[in-house]
Amino acid sequence: MLVASLLATSTLLAGCSASSSTESGALSAQEVADRYGYNDATATLSPVFALVPQYKDPKDGYARDLLAAQCLAGVVEYRVVAPDEQTSLIDQRTGQLTFNQQVAAQWGYPQLHMPAGQDSAVPNGVTITPAIQSAMRACGEKADERLGTPPQRVLADIEDAGWQALSNSSEVQDAITQWRSCMEPAGLIDLPSQPSEMPPASVASDSQVQDAQGNLVPKPDAVASDREKEVAVLDAQCRAQVGYDTAVLHARAEAELTAIGQNLEGFEASRGAYEDYEQKLDEVINELG
């Protein structure tokens, strides 16, 4: 009940206007940055990820998979795969792809060529009967009873505020305009409106295929063409030249810090709750990992 109360209070605070927040003692973005020692000029993560390292930690899923394997023993095999901390193409916490000139020269657009890997799951070929399905649901409920649920509501709202700020950031929009000019030598008739929408169909078509639902997905074992790599390298160069990634992080950081300052109590409560939650994860991993 206490956690629910704190979350409800923090949601109300986050919804307050800027004037009412100031009157209630909210901190400015700079005051929040100073309080926690956050500097977006040197940071590689936005504040919500940098200041709460437990937020979206892959250990969460790993601990739950370990509990599932234990609970389903004798019912069905459940393969557990530990998080790959050596993965260089994607940040497992943020879900953000690594994209620079070196990556582009090797992979083209890495989202089209992510190395195949195993996930925690019941092995392929095993028929999931109603009895197994029922056991899996029961095991999920037991995991929730032991671990609780991640206290991410307040932090997710703060993260969302950062992403929503991009469309209103003159710095980001200026970088996008310069990026489009920089990309003209690529000769793309379907150049997207912004870098986050790359690559366009004219570049990605050879590496994609439609799935059963009609969605475009990476083609298994597709190799980036010379054309894809050429465009990707220019794209990476242009993003760096116009400071696109720096502008995006700055806008996100400013908005997240502002949101934290407007709801400092909720943010601190979430940080503390995540520390407690992480301890539970570590207990499971130490016991079963």
Backbone as numpy.savetxt, mean C-alpha at the origin, in Angstrom:
# Nx Ny Nz CAx CAy CAz Cx Cy Cz
-14.87 -2.00 24.16 -15.69 -0.80 24.16 -14.83 0.46 24.16
-13.71 0.43 24.90 -12.83 1.59 24.97 -12.25 1.92 23.61
-11.76 0.88 22.88 -11.19 1.11 21.57 -12.24 1.66 20.62
-13.45 1.09 20.67 -14.53 1.56 19.81 -14.83 3.01 20.09
-14.82 3.38 21.38 -15.08 4.75 21.75 -14.02 5.69 21.21
-12.75 5.28 21.31 -11.66 6.10 20.80 -11.76 6.28 19.30
-12.09 5.19 18.59 -12.19 5.27 17.15 -13.34 6.17 16.74
-14.46 6.07 17.45 -15.60 6.91 17.13 -15.26 8.37 17.36
-14.57 8.65 18.47 -14.17 10.02 18.77 -13.23 10.55 17.71
-12.25 9.72 17.30 -11.27 10.17 16.33 -11.91 10.44 14.98
-12.92 9.65 14.61 -13.59 9.86 13.35 -14.32 11.20 13.35
-14.95 11.52 14.46 -15.63 12.80 14.58 -14.64 13.95 14.49
-13.49 13.80 15.14 -12.47 14.85 15.11 -11.94 15.05 13.71
-11.76 13.93 13.00 -11.22 14.03 11.65 -12.19 14.74 10.73
-13.49 14.68 11.05 -14.48 15.30 10.20 -14.71 16.76 10.52
-14.07 17.31 11.55 -14.26 18.70 11.91 -13.67 19.61 10.85
-14.18 20.83 10.80 -13.62 21.81 9.87 -12.28 22.27 10.38
-11.51 22.90 9.50 -10.18 23.35 9.89 -10.27 24.38 11.01
-11.29 25.27 10.96 -11.39 26.31 11.98 -11.73 25.72 13.33
-12.69 24.78 13.36 -13.06 24.19 14.64 -11.94 23.35 15.20
-11.13 22.70 14.29 -10.00 21.90 14.75 -8.96 22.80 15.40
-8.72 23.97 14.78 -7.74 24.89 15.34 -8.19 25.37 16.71
-9.48 25.67 16.82 -10.01 26.13 18.09 -9.90 25.06 19.16
-9.95 23.79 18.77 -9.87 22.71 19.75 -8.43 22.30 20.03
-7.46 23.03 19.48 -6.07 22.76 19.80 -5.35 21.88 18.82
-5.81 21.83 17.55 -5.14 21.00 16.56 -3.75 21.54 16.26
-2.86 20.66 15.83 -1.51 21.06 15.45 -1.43 21.25 13.95
-0.58 22.16 13.51 -0.35 22.34 12.09 0.50 21.18 11.56
0.58 21.08 10.23 1.40 20.02 9.62 2.85 20.13 10.08
3.38 21.36 10.13 4.77 21.54 10.55 4.96 21.18 12.01
3.98 21.50 12.84 4.08 21.15 14.26 4.07 19.64 14.46
3.26 18.95 13.66 3.23 17.48 13.75 4.56 16.91 13.26
5.10 17.46 12.17 6.39 16.99 11.65 7.48 17.18 12.70
7.48 18.35 13.37 8.48 18.61 14.40 8.29 17.69 15.60
7.06 17.44 15.96 6.76 16.59 17.12 7.32 15.18 16.94
7.19 14.65 15.73 7.60 13.27 15.49 8.93 13.15 14.73
9.53 14.28 14.40 10.81 14.23 13.69 10.69 13.75 12.27
9.59 14.10 11.60 9.38 13.66 10.21 9.85 14.75 9.26
10.63 14.36 8.25 11.13 15.31 7.26 10.92 14.70 5.87
9.99 15.25 5.10 9.69 14.63 3.80 10.81 14.84 2.79
11.78 15.70 3.11 12.93 15.87 2.21 13.87 14.68 2.26
13.83 13.94 3.36 14.70 12.76 3.50 13.90 11.47 3.64
12.60 11.59 3.88 11.77 10.39 4.09 11.54 9.66 2.77
11.34 8.37 2.86 10.98 7.56 1.70 9.55 7.05 1.80
8.94 7.24 2.97 7.57 6.82 3.20 6.74 8.01 3.67
5.45 7.97 3.41 4.58 9.03 3.91 4.45 8.87 5.43
4.02 9.92 6.14 4.02 9.90 7.61 3.32 8.70 8.25
2.17 8.32 7.73 1.42 7.25 8.39 2.22 5.94 8.38
3.01 5.70 7.34 3.83 4.50 7.28 5.14 4.67 8.06
5.70 5.87 7.99 6.98 6.11 8.67 6.82 6.17 10.18
5.71 6.74 10.66 5.53 6.96 12.10 4.86 5.78 12.80
4.22 4.91 12.02 3.60 3.71 12.61 4.08 2.51 11.80
5.28 2.01 12.10 5.85 0.92 11.30 5.05 -0.37 11.35
4.13 -0.47 12.31 3.30 -1.67 12.41 2.11 -1.62 11.45
1.81 -0.44 10.92 0.65 -0.28 10.03 0.85 -1.07 8.74
-0.10 -1.95 8.45 -0.06 -2.81 7.26 1.17 -3.69 7.21
1.67 -4.11 8.36 2.83 -5.00 8.41 2.44 -6.36 7.83
3.21 -6.89 6.87 2.90 -8.20 6.30 2.87 -9.32 7.33
3.44 -9.07 8.51 3.40 -10.10 9.56 1.98 -10.43 9.96
1.06 -9.49 9.75 -0.34 -9.74 10.11 -0.88 -10.96 9.36
-0.75 -10.91 8.02 -1.23 -12.03 7.23 -0.48 -13.32 7.53
0.83 -13.19 7.77 1.65 -14.37 8.06 1.21 -15.05 9.35
0.98 -14.26 10.40 0.54 -14.82 11.67 -0.81 -15.52 11.51
-1.71 -14.91 10.75 -3.03 -15.52 10.54 -2.92 -16.80 9.72
-1.99 -16.82 8.76 -1.79 -18.05 7.99 -1.24 -19.17 8.87
-0.34 -18.83 9.79 0.19 -19.84 10.70 -0.92 -20.41 11.58
-1.80 -19.54 12.06 -2.93 -20.00 12.88 -3.87 -20.86 12.03
-4.06 -20.49 10.77 -4.93 -21.27 9.89 -4.36 -22.67 9.66
-3.05 -22.76 9.42 -2.42 -24.06 9.19 -2.55 -24.95 10.41
-2.37 -24.37 11.59 -2.51 -25.15 12.81 -3.95 -25.61 13.00
-4.88 -24.70 12.78 -6.29 -25.00 13.01 -6.83 -26.03 12.00
-6.31 -25.99 10.77 -6.82 -26.87 9.72 -6.09 -28.21 9.64
-5.12 -28.41 10.52 -4.39 -29.69 10.53 -5.38 -30.83 10.70
-5.28 -31.82 9.84 -6.20 -32.95 9.89 -7.46 -32.74 9.08
-7.65 -31.52 8.59 -8.82 -31.21 7.76 -8.39 -31.05 6.31
-7.40 -30.18 6.09 -6.87 -29.95 4.76 -5.49 -29.31 4.91
-4.62 -29.59 3.95 -3.30 -28.96 3.99 -3.43 -27.47 3.69
-2.75 -26.65 4.47 -2.73 -25.21 4.23 -1.27 -24.78 4.20
-0.82 -24.39 3.01 0.57 -24.03 2.81 0.80 -22.59 3.28
1.82 -22.39 4.12 2.14 -21.07 4.64 3.44 -20.58 4.02
3.40 -19.39 3.43 4.58 -18.78 2.83 4.88 -17.49 3.59
6.09 -17.41 4.13 6.49 -16.23 4.90 6.67 -15.03 3.96
6.45 -13.82 4.47 6.67 -12.63 3.64 8.10 -12.58 3.13
8.26 -12.17 1.88 9.59 -12.08 1.28 10.15 -10.69 1.50
11.01 -10.55 2.49 11.56 -9.24 2.82 12.59 -8.78 1.78
13.01 -9.68 0.89 14.02 -9.33 -0.10 13.42 -8.81 -1.40
12.07 -8.83 -1.49 11.43 -8.37 -2.70 11.79 -6.91 -2.97
12.29 -6.62 -4.16 12.75 -5.27 -4.46 11.80 -4.50 -5.37
10.87 -5.18 -6.02 10.01 -4.50 -6.98 8.76 -3.88 -6.36
8.39 -4.31 -5.18 7.18 -3.79 -4.56 7.35 -3.74 -3.05
6.88 -2.67 -2.45 6.89 -2.53 -1.00 5.66 -3.25 -0.46
5.88 -4.28 0.34 4.77 -5.10 0.78 3.83 -4.37 1.75
4.30 -3.31 2.39 3.43 -2.55 3.27 2.57 -1.56 2.47
3.21 -0.77 1.63 2.51 0.29 0.93 1.87 -0.18 -0.37
2.38 -1.29 -0.92 1.88 -1.76 -2.20 2.43 -0.97 -3.37
3.41 -0.08 -3.12 3.95 0.76 -4.17 5.09 0.05 -4.91
5.03 0.14 -6.23 6.07 -0.47 -7.05 7.32 0.38 -7.07
8.46 -0.28 -7.14 9.72 0.42 -7.38 9.82 0.69 -8.88
10.03 1.97 -9.23 10.13 2.30 -10.65 11.16 3.40 -10.82
12.27 3.04 -11.45 13.33 3.99 -11.77 13.97 3.54 -13.08
15.00 4.24 -13.52 15.60 3.93 -14.81 16.20 2.53 -14.85
16.79 2.11 -13.74 17.39 0.78 -13.71 16.33 -0.31 -13.82
15.24 -0.14 -13.06 14.14 -1.11 -13.12 13.52 -1.11 -14.52
13.31 0.09 -15.06 12.69 0.20 -16.38 13.53 -0.48 -17.45
14.85 -0.34 -17.37 15.73 -0.95 -18.37 15.70 -2.47 -18.30
15.48 -3.01 -17.11 15.46 -4.47 -16.95 14.08 -5.07 -17.15
13.06 -4.42 -16.58 11.73 -5.00 -16.53 10.73 -4.33 -17.45
11.03 -3.15 -17.95 9.98 -2.37 -18.61 9.08 -1.83 -17.51
7.82 -2.17 -17.57 6.89 -1.81 -16.49 6.71 -3.05 -15.60
7.28 -3.03 -14.38 7.31 -4.24 -13.56 5.95 -4.82 -13.22
4.90 -3.98 -13.18 3.57 -4.52 -12.86 3.08 -5.50 -13.92
3.70 -5.45 -15.10 3.33 -6.38 -16.17 4.15 -7.66 -16.13
5.19 -7.69 -15.28 6.11 -8.82 -15.30 6.53 -9.24 -13.89
5.63 -9.09 -12.92 5.99 -9.46 -11.56 6.36 -10.94 -11.51
7.50 -11.27 -10.90 7.89 -12.68 -10.80 6.82 -13.49 -10.09
6.54 -14.66 -10.64 5.54 -15.52 -10.02 6.06 -16.02 -8.69
5.18 -16.03 -7.72 5.57 -16.51 -6.40 4.42 -17.28 -5.76
4.73 -18.05 -4.76 3.70 -18.79 -4.07 3.04 -17.93 -3.01
1.74 -18.14 -2.85 1.00 -17.49 -1.77 0.57 -18.54 -0.77
0.30 -18.07 0.44 -0.26 -18.98 1.44 -1.66 -19.39 0.99
-1.90 -20.70 0.94 -3.20 -21.16 0.45 -3.29 -22.68 0.54
-4.50 -23.16 0.32 -4.68 -24.59 0.12 -4.08 -24.92 -1.25
-3.28 -25.97 -1.38 -2.63 -26.27 -2.66 -3.62 -26.41 -3.80
-3.18 -26.03 -5.00 -4.02 -26.19 -6.19 -4.37 -27.66 -6.38
-5.56 -27.88 -6.86 -5.99 -29.25 -7.11 -6.79 -29.85 -5.98
-6.78 -29.22 -4.81 -7.56 -29.72 -3.69 -8.98 -29.17 -3.80
-9.95 -30.04 -3.77 -11.35 -29.63 -3.85 -11.81 -29.10 -2.49
-12.30 -27.88 -2.48 -12.78 -27.27 -1.24 -14.24 -27.68 -1.05
-14.46 -28.66 -0.21 -15.80 -29.15 0.06 -16.51 -28.22 1.04
-17.83 -28.34 1.16 -18.56 -27.53 2.14 -18.00 -27.70 3.57
-17.58 -28.93 3.89 -17.05 -29.18 5.23 -15.73 -28.41 5.44
-14.89 -28.43 4.41 -13.63 -27.70 4.50 -13.88 -26.20 4.58
-14.83 -25.72 3.79 -15.18 -24.30 3.80 -15.66 -23.87 5.18
-16.46 -24.71 5.79 -16.97 -24.42 7.12 -15.83 -24.39 8.14
-14.89 -25.32 8.01 -13.74 -25.37 8.92 -12.87 -24.13 8.75
-12.71 -23.67 7.52 -11.90 -22.48 7.25 -12.53 -21.24 7.87
-13.85 -21.14 7.79 -14.53 -20.01 8.42 -14.35 -20.04 9.93
-14.49 -21.22 10.50 -14.35 -21.37 11.95 -12.93 -21.02 12.39
-11.95 -21.40 11.59 -10.56 -21.10 11.92 -10.29 -19.60 11.83
-10.92 -18.95 10.87 -10.78 -17.51 10.75 -11.35 -16.80 11.97
-12.46 -17.30 12.46 -13.07 -16.71 13.66 -12.18 -16.92 14.88
-11.53 -18.08 14.96 -10.62 -18.33 16.08 -9.42 -17.39 16.03
-8.93 -17.14 14.81 -7.80 -16.21 14.67 -8.20 -14.81 15.13
-9.41 -14.41 14.78 -9.90 -13.09 15.21 -10.04 -13.03 16.73
-10.46 -14.13 17.32 -10.60 -14.16 18.78 -9.25 -13.99 19.46
-8.21 -14.57 18.87 -6.88 -14.49 19.49 -6.20 -13.15 19.20
-6.31 -12.67 17.97 -5.57 -11.49 17.57 -6.38 -10.20 17.62
-7.69 -10.32 17.48 -8.49 -9.13 17.29 -8.37 -8.69 15.83
-8.77 -7.46 15.54 -8.65 -6.95 14.18 -7.64 -5.80 14.16
-6.95 -5.58 13.04 -5.96 -4.50 12.99 -6.61 -3.15 13.28
-6.02 -2.34 14.14 -6.61 -1.03 14.50 -6.28 0.03 13.45
-6.72 -0.22 12.21 -6.24 0.60 11.10 -7.21 1.68 10.64
-8.39 1.77 11.24 -9.41 2.68 10.71 -8.92 4.13 10.65
-8.40 4.64 11.76 -7.94 6.03 11.81 -6.77 6.23 10.85
-5.82 5.30 10.84 -4.64 5.43 9.99 -5.01 5.33 8.51
-5.97 4.49 8.18 -6.41 4.37 6.79 -7.04 5.67 6.32
-7.80 6.33 7.21 -8.39 7.63 6.85 -7.30 8.67 6.60
-6.25 8.63 7.43 -5.13 9.57 7.26 -4.42 9.29 5.94
-4.17 8.02 5.64 -3.53 7.67 4.37 -4.38 8.13 3.20
-5.69 7.92 3.28 -6.60 8.34 2.20 -6.53 9.86 1.99
-6.42 10.60 3.09 -6.33 12.06 2.98 -5.11 12.45 2.16
-4.02 11.71 2.31 -2.82 11.99 1.54 -3.03 11.77 0.06
-3.65 10.65 -0.31 -3.87 10.37 -1.73 -4.86 11.36 -2.33
-5.87 11.74 -1.57 -6.88 12.66 -2.09 -6.31 14.05 -2.35
-5.21 14.37 -1.67 -4.62 15.70 -1.81 -3.91 15.90 -3.15
-3.61 14.83 -3.86 -2.82 14.95 -5.09 -3.52 15.78 -6.16
-4.84 15.60 -6.27 -5.56 16.31 -7.34 -5.61 17.81 -7.09
-5.42 18.24 -5.85 -5.48 19.67 -5.51 -4.10 20.28 -5.31
-3.05 19.49 -5.54 -1.70 19.99 -5.34 -1.17 20.64 -6.62
-0.89 21.93 -6.56 -0.34 22.62 -7.74 1.03 22.07 -8.09
1.80 21.66 -7.07 3.13 21.09 -7.31 3.03 19.80 -8.11
2.08 18.94 -7.73 1.90 17.68 -8.45 1.38 17.94 -9.86
0.40 18.82 -9.99 -0.18 19.10 -11.30 0.85 19.73 -12.24
1.70 20.60 -11.71 2.77 21.19 -12.53 3.74 20.11 -13.00
4.07 19.19 -12.11 4.98 18.10 -12.46 4.36 17.22 -13.55
3.06 17.00 -13.46 2.38 16.18 -14.47 2.42 16.87 -15.83
2.17 18.18 -15.84 2.22 18.93 -17.09 3.61 18.84 -17.73
4.64 19.00 -16.92 6.01 18.92 -17.43 6.33 17.50 -17.88
5.81 16.52 -17.17 6.04 15.12 -17.54 5.46 14.82 -18.91
4.25 15.32 -19.17 3.62 15.07 -20.46 4.45 15.66 -21.61
5.00 16.83 -21.38 5.87 17.44 -22.40 7.13 16.62 -22.59
7.69 16.16 -21.49 8.91 15.37 -21.53 8.70 14.05 -22.27
7.47 13.52 -22.22 7.17 12.23 -22.83 6.87 12.32 -24.32
6.83 13.52 -24.90 6.47 13.68 -26.31 7.37 12.87 -27.25
8.69 12.77 -26.99 9.54 11.98 -27.91 9.13 10.51 -28.01
8.36 10.00 -27.03 7.94 8.60 -27.09 6.93 8.37 -28.21
6.25 9.43 -28.64 5.30 9.32 -29.75 4.08 8.46 -29.42
3.62 8.52 -28.19 2.46 7.71 -27.78 1.16 8.42 -28.13
0.33 7.77 -28.94 -0.96 8.38 -29.29 -1.95 8.26 -28.14
-1.65 7.39 -27.19 -2.56 7.19 -26.05 -1.84 7.47 -24.73
-0.98 8.48 -24.73 -0.29 8.86 -23.50 -1.33 9.19 -22.43
-1.28 8.54 -21.26 -2.26 8.82 -20.21 -2.14 10.24 -19.67
-3.12 10.65 -18.90 -3.13 12.01 -18.37 -2.11 12.21 -17.27
-1.64 11.11 -16.66 -0.67 11.24 -15.58 0.18 9.96 -15.47
1.35 10.07 -14.84 2.27 8.93 -14.77 1.68 7.69 -14.10
0.80 7.88 -13.11 0.26 6.72 -12.39 -0.58 5.82 -13.28
-0.95 6.30 -14.48 -1.78 5.50 -15.39 -0.94 4.78 -16.45
0.37 4.92 -16.36 1.25 4.23 -17.32 1.34 2.75 -16.98
1.53 1.87 -17.97 1.68 2.16 -19.40 0.33 2.12 -20.12
0.22 2.79 -21.27 -1.02 2.73 -22.04 -1.13 1.42 -22.80
-2.29 1.20 -23.39 -2.54 -0.06 -24.10 -1.56 -0.29 -25.24
-1.14 0.78 -25.90 -0.23 0.62 -27.05 1.11 0.03 -26.63
1.45 0.17 -25.35 2.72 -0.36 -24.84 2.50 -1.69 -24.13
1.37 -1.82 -23.45 1.15 -2.99 -22.58 0.49 -4.17 -23.29
-0.06 -3.96 -24.47 -0.90 -4.99 -25.09 -0.21 -6.33 -25.26
1.07 -6.33 -25.57 1.79 -7.59 -25.80 2.05 -8.35 -24.50
1.90 -7.68 -23.37 2.20 -8.32 -22.09 0.96 -8.57 -21.26
-0.22 -8.37 -21.86 -1.46 -8.56 -21.11 -2.40 -9.51 -21.84
-3.31 -10.08 -21.07 -4.32 -10.97 -21.61 -5.59 -10.79 -20.79
-6.72 -11.08 -21.36 -7.97 -10.96 -20.62 -8.21 -12.20 -19.79
-8.65 -11.99 -18.52 -9.00 -13.14 -17.69 -10.46 -13.52 -17.94
-10.97 -14.47 -17.16 -12.33 -14.97 -17.38 -13.39 -13.89 -17.19
-13.05 -12.86 -16.40 -14.00 -11.78 -16.14 -13.84 -10.63 -17.14
-12.91 -10.78 -18.07 -12.71 -9.73 -19.06 -11.73 -8.65 -18.64
-11.08 -8.84 -17.49 -10.10 -7.86 -17.02 -8.74 -8.13 -17.64
-8.00 -7.07 -17.91 -6.64 -7.23 -18.43 -5.70 -7.57 -17.28
-4.97 -8.66 -17.41 -4.02 -9.10 -16.40 -2.70 -9.43 -17.08
-1.59 -9.40 -16.32 -0.30 -9.73 -16.93 -0.29 -11.12 -17.56
0.28 -11.23 -18.75 0.39 -12.51 -19.43 1.51 -13.30 -18.77
1.25 -14.55 -18.38 2.28 -15.36 -17.72 3.57 -15.42 -18.56
4.68 -15.18 -17.90 6.00 -15.30 -18.51 6.24 -14.34 -19.68
5.43 -13.29 -19.78 5.66 -12.33 -20.85 6.95 -11.56 -20.60
7.72 -11.35 -21.64 8.97 -10.61 -21.54 8.77 -9.22 -22.13
9.29 -8.22 -21.45 9.13 -6.85 -21.94 9.80 -6.69 -23.31
9.07 -6.08 -24.24 9.62 -5.83 -25.57 10.60 -4.66 -25.51
11.38 -4.53 -26.56 12.31 -3.41 -26.63 11.56 -2.08 -26.59
10.39 -2.04 -27.24 9.58 -0.82 -27.25 9.09 -0.49 -25.83
8.64 -1.51 -25.12 8.18 -1.27 -23.74 9.31 -0.72 -22.88
10.49 -1.31 -23.00 11.63 -0.84 -22.20 12.02 0.58 -22.59
11.97 0.87 -23.89 12.31 2.21 -24.36 11.39 3.26 -23.74
10.09 2.99 -23.79 9.12 3.93 -23.22 9.28 4.01 -21.71
9.48 2.86 -21.07 9.60 2.84 -19.61 10.82 3.64 -19.15
11.93 3.51 -19.85 13.14 4.25 -19.46 12.90 5.74 -19.61
12.30 6.16 -20.71 12.00 7.58 -20.89 11.04 8.06 -19.81
10.05 7.25 -19.50 9.08 7.58 -18.45 9.79 7.80 -17.12
10.67 6.87 -16.76 11.40 6.98 -15.50 12.29 8.23 -15.49
12.93 8.50 -16.61 13.78 9.69 -16.73 12.95 10.96 -16.56
11.81 11.00 -17.20 10.96 12.18 -17.14 10.41 12.40 -15.73
10.00 11.33 -15.08 9.50 11.48 -13.71 10.58 12.08 -12.80
11.80 11.59 -12.97 12.90 12.09 -12.15 13.22 13.54 -12.52
13.22 13.84 -13.80 13.58 15.17 -14.28 12.63 16.24 -13.76
11.33 15.94 -13.74 10.34 16.94 -13.31 10.04 16.86 -11.82
10.63 15.88 -11.13 10.41 15.75 -9.70 9.03 15.26 -9.33
8.48 14.38 -10.17 7.11 13.90 -9.94 6.98 13.15 -8.62
7.83 12.16 -8.39 7.72 11.36 -7.16 7.92 12.22 -5.91
8.83 13.18 -5.99 9.06 14.08 -4.86 7.82 14.93 -4.59
7.19 15.41 -5.66 5.98 16.22 -5.50 4.85 15.42 -4.89
4.72 14.17 -5.33 3.66 13.31 -4.80 3.87 13.05 -3.31
5.09 12.71 -2.92 5.36 12.45 -1.51 5.14 13.71 -0.68
5.55 14.86 -1.19 5.38 16.11 -0.45 3.90 16.41 -0.23
3.09 16.25 -1.26 1.65 16.52 -1.14 0.99 15.54 -0.18
1.34 14.27 -0.31 0.77 13.27 0.60 1.19 13.55 2.04
2.46 13.87 2.23 2.97 14.11 3.58 2.26 15.30 4.22
2.14 16.38 3.47 1.50 17.59 4.00 0.06 17.29 4.44
-0.67 16.55 3.60 -2.06 16.23 3.91 -2.16 15.26 5.09
-1.28 14.26 5.13 -1.32 13.30 6.24 -0.96 13.98 7.55
0.05 14.83 7.53 0.44 15.54 8.76 -0.68 16.45 9.24
-1.36 17.09 8.30 -2.50 17.94 8.67 -3.61 17.10 9.30
-3.90 15.94 8.70 -4.94 15.06 9.24 -4.56 14.55 10.62
-3.29 14.24 10.82 -2.83 13.80 12.14 -3.01 14.92 13.16
-2.65 16.14 12.76 -2.77 17.27 13.66 -4.19 17.56 14.05
-5.14 17.25 13.18 -6.55 17.48 13.47 -7.13 16.37 14.35
-6.42 15.28 14.45 -6.93 14.14 15.21 -5.78 13.47 15.96
-5.05 14.26 16.72 -3.86 13.76 17.39 -4.20 12.67 18.40
-5.31 12.83 19.10 -5.71 11.83 20.09 -5.97 10.48 19.44
-6.71 10.51 18.33 -7.00 9.26 17.63 -5.74 8.63 17.06
-4.84 9.47 16.54 -3.59 8.96 15.98 -2.75 8.28 17.06
-2.61 8.93 18.21 -1.82 8.35 19.30 -2.46 7.07 19.81
-3.79 7.05 19.89 -4.48 5.83 20.33 -4.21 4.69 19.35
-4.21 5.00 18.06 -3.96 3.97 17.04 -2.52 3.46 17.11
-1.58 4.37 17.33 -0.17 3.95 17.46 -0.02 2.97 18.62
-0.61 3.32 19.75 -0.52 2.43 20.91 -1.21 1.10 20.67
-2.37 1.15 20.03 -3.11 -0.08 19.75 -2.32 -0.98 18.80
-1.62 -0.37 17.84 -0.83 -1.16 16.90 0.38 -1.81 17.58
0.96 -1.14 18.54 2.07 -1.75 19.28 1.59 -3.00 20.03
0.41 -2.90 20.64 -0.16 -4.06 21.33 -0.51 -5.17 20.34
-1.05 -4.76 19.19 -1.44 -5.73 18.18 -0.22 -6.47 17.64
0.87 -5.73 17.43 2.10 -6.34 16.92 2.66 -7.37 17.90
2.51 -7.11 19.18 2.98 -8.08 20.18 2.24 -9.41 20.03
0.96 -9.33 19.75 0.18 -10.56 19.56 0.65 -11.30 18.31
0.95 -10.55 17.24 1.47 -11.18 16.04 2.79 -11.88 16.31
3.67 -11.19 17.04 4.98 -11.76 17.33 4.86 -13.02 18.17
3.91 -13.04 19.09 3.70 -14.24 19.91 3.32 -15.43 19.06
2.42 -15.21 18.10 2.01 -16.30 17.21 3.17 -16.77 16.33
3.91 -15.82 15.78 5.03 -16.17 14.89 6.12 -16.89 15.66
6.40 -16.44 16.87 7.42 -17.13 17.69 6.96 -18.53 18.08
5.68 -18.70 18.24 5.14 -20.00 18.64 5.03 -20.96 17.47
4.61 -20.48 16.32 4.28 -21.38 15.21 5.15 -21.21 13.97
5.88 -20.12 13.91 6.66 -19.82 12.69 7.89 -20.70 12.53
